[in-house]
Amino acid sequence: MRPKAIFFDAVGTLFRVRGSVGQVYSQLAAEYGVAVEPRALDRAFAQAFASAPPPACVGLTGSLLEEWERAWWHQVVRQTFAQVEGSLTAFGEERFAAFFAHLFEHFAAGDPWELYPETLPVLQALQQEGIQLGVISNFDSRLVRVLQALQLDGYFSSLTLSTQVGYAKPDPRIFQAALAAQGIPPAAAWHIGDSRREDYEGAKAAGLRALWLDREGKDGFCQERIENLGGSLLLLRGPERN
């Protein structure tokens, strides 16, 4: 069935961190007089992010929601540096607070992010096909500014964020919220994302057609697997138009 809408994950699907999270953390920490090896921060961040509670908040809006999002990330960043021996104490409380404020705003801009090469051509082609596009993400409210900075906001008619709807992928309710925003049933939508659990399995369980974006070739046996976003165009158009 030709989809009426295609939803995308954001980070790791449409764009990625320029370099790595550890490199960005290390560079900004150096501005506050703290030297930390980027690879150690990459490892620590992966552990801190994986062990954090789902980034979903129920019942808060406006400034209260922004404060909650900021506190959620403060804990992840603090835990990241706490796992690298001596780095958190090297800051001290006052400098770490200033560092985190800088870091949090830094990731709300375009500089730390870069688009995948095929992102814009694929989004443009899908729009020309008359497909409605949306984003479903476990990011936070800063994603609005990031999409604007990367000049992606004009492509999407809906933006569904876990912190705003109160449910994080793979919970089916975040997909249901996105479907409601587009006014379509699950069978009329596709979802594309780079996480097998959160994106592929989550969307599939919610009744959408799920495409797993497996850029690194982790699983060649998944039938609904694409290696880049261009694979969605191949599936949409079929062999007669490729």
Secondary structure as UniProt FT lines:
FT   STRAND          5..8
FT   TURN            12..14
FT   STRAND          15..17
FT   HELIX           21..30
FT   TURN            31..33
FT   HELIX           38..51
FT   HELIX           62..82
FT   TURN            85..86
FT   HELIX           87..91
FT   HELIX           93..106
FT   TURN            107..108
FT   TURN            111..112
FT   STRAND          113..115
FT   TURN            117..118
FT   HELIX           119..128
FT   TURN            129..130
FT   STRAND          132..137
FT   TURN            141..142
FT   HELIX           143..149
FT   TURN            150..151
FT   HELIX           153..155
FT   STRAND          158..161
FT   HELIX           162..165
FT   TURN            169..170
FT   HELIX           172..182
FT   HELIX           186..188
FT   STRAND          189..193
FT   HELIX           196..201
FT   HELIX           202..205
FT   TURN            206..207
FT   STRAND          209..213
FT   TURN            215..216
FT   TURN            220..221
FT   TURN            223..224
FT   STRAND          225..226
FT   HELIX           230..237
FT   HELIX           239..241
//
